Amino acid sequence: MGLKRRQRVEPEFSLAAMIDVIFLLLMFFMLTSKFVTPNALNLSLPSSSSTTMASPSLAISIDAESNFYFEVDGKTTKIARERLQSSLETRMKAMGKDPQSTTITVVAEKTVPVNDVVFILDIANKLKVKTILATDPDSAAPVKK
């Protein structure tokens, strides 16, 4: 009986099609990243249509002259920019709460430079604390119920 052995066909995988797809994806992301810039946004702060309320137990206020005020349980104290982080750490230890369950409300006037708000957000990030930016209700936007 004359049985012939079949020749095995070795499967080949061509990477050319995959490289073409990866190249097209790379070009797509490179081109679209040029169109997305943070400076292109016209932000109108601090008005908002949001009605989320936070507990006012811990808040930091900034006035138009970049003066910082530390508010704890309704008591407002002016504080130097350099002492803000140490004062927050001391107050959080005194409260005895977990930092991840603590929320700081940032109350900034409309004319306050963004650098001052980012300074507070950076401190909150170092302390692993959540932050909320306090805003006035937007009179032009409809209120959701």
C-alpha positions in Angstrom: 0.0 0.0 0.0 1.5 3.2 -1.1 0.6 5.9 1.4 2.1 9.2 0.7 3.0 11.6 3.5 1.4 14.9 3.2 3.7 17.9 3.2 3.2 20.0 6.2 2.4 23.6 5.5 4.2 25.9 7.9 1.9 28.8 8.8 3.4 32.2 8.2 2.3 35.4 9.8 3.0 38.6 8.0 3.6 41.6 10.2 3.2 44.1 7.4 -0.5 44.5 7.9 -0.2 44.9 11.6 2.6 47.5 11.2 0.4 49.4 8.8 -2.4 49.5 11.3 -0.1 50.6 14.1 1.3 53.3 11.9 -2.1 54.6 11.1 -3.1 54.7 14.8 0.1 56.5 15.6 -0.5 59.1 13.0 -4.1 59.5 14.2 -3.2 60.1 17.8 -0.3 62.4 16.8 -2.6 64.6 14.7 -5.5 64.7 17.2 -3.2 65.6 20.1 -2.2 68.8 18.3 -5.9 70.0 18.3 -6.5 69.4 22.0 -4.8 72.1 24.0 -5.8 73.2 27.5 -5.4 76.9 26.5 -8.2 76.6 23.9 -10.9 76.4 26.6 -12.7 79.5 27.5 -13.6 78.9 31.1 -16.0 81.1 33.0 -15.4 80.4 36.6 -16.8 80.2 39.3 -20.4 80.1 38.1 -22.0 76.7 37.9 -25.4 75.0 37.6 -24.3 72.2 39.9 -26.1 71.9 43.2 -23.8 69.6 45.0 -23.4 70.6 48.6 -20.3 69.8 50.8 -20.0 69.9 54.5 -18.6 73.4 55.4 -16.4 72.0 58.2 -13.1 72.7 56.5 -12.7 75.5 53.8 -10.0 77.7 52.4 -10.9 81.0 50.9 -8.9 83.3 48.6 -9.9 86.9 48.1 -9.0 89.2 45.1 -5.7 90.3 46.7 -4.6 86.6 47.0 -5.0 86.5 50.8 -5.7 83.1 52.2 -8.3 82.4 54.9 -8.6 79.2 56.7 -12.2 78.4 57.8 -12.9 75.8 60.4 -16.4 75.3 61.8 -17.5 78.8 60.9 -14.4 80.5 62.3 -12.3 82.4 59.8 -8.6 83.0 60.3 -6.2 84.8 57.9 -3.2 82.6 57.2 0.1 83.1 55.3 0.6 81.1 52.1 3.7 79.4 53.5 1.8 78.1 56.6 -1.2 76.7 54.8 0.0 73.1 54.4 1.2 72.8 58.0 -2.0 74.3 59.3 -4.1 71.9 57.2 -2.1 68.9 58.5 -2.5 70.1 62.1 -6.2 70.6 61.7 -6.8 67.2 60.0 -4.9 65.5 62.9 -7.0 67.3 65.4 -10.2 66.3 63.6 -9.0 62.6 63.7 -10.6 61.8 60.4 -9.1 59.6 57.6 -7.6 62.0 55.0 -9.4 60.1 52.2 -12.8 60.8 53.7 -12.0 64.5 54.4 -13.1 67.1 51.9 -11.7 70.7 51.6 -13.9 73.3 50.0 -12.0 75.9 48.0 -13.8 79.3 47.9 -12.1 81.6 45.4 -13.3 84.9 44.0 -13.7 85.2 40.2 -10.7 87.4 39.8 -8.3 85.1 41.8 -5.3 83.9 39.7 -5.5 80.2 38.8 -2.1 79.7 40.3 -3.5 80.3 43.8 -6.2 77.7 43.3 -3.8 75.2 41.9 -1.5 75.8 44.9 -4.4 74.7 47.2 -5.2 71.7 45.0 -1.5 70.7 45.0 -1.5 70.8 48.8 -4.7 68.7 49.0 -3.1 66.2 46.5 0.0 65.9 48.8 -2.3 65.3 51.8 -4.5 62.9 49.8 -7.6 64.9 50.6 -10.6 65.5 48.2 -11.3 69.1 47.2 -14.4 70.9 46.0 -14.5 74.2 44.2 -17.3 76.4 45.6 -19.3 78.2 42.9 -22.3 80.5 42.7 -25.4 79.2 40.9 -25.4 80.2 37.2 -28.5 82.2 36.6 -28.5 81.5 32.8 -28.4 77.7 33.2 -31.6 75.8 34.0 -31.5 74.1 37.4 -31.9 70.3 37.4 -34.2 68.8 39.9 
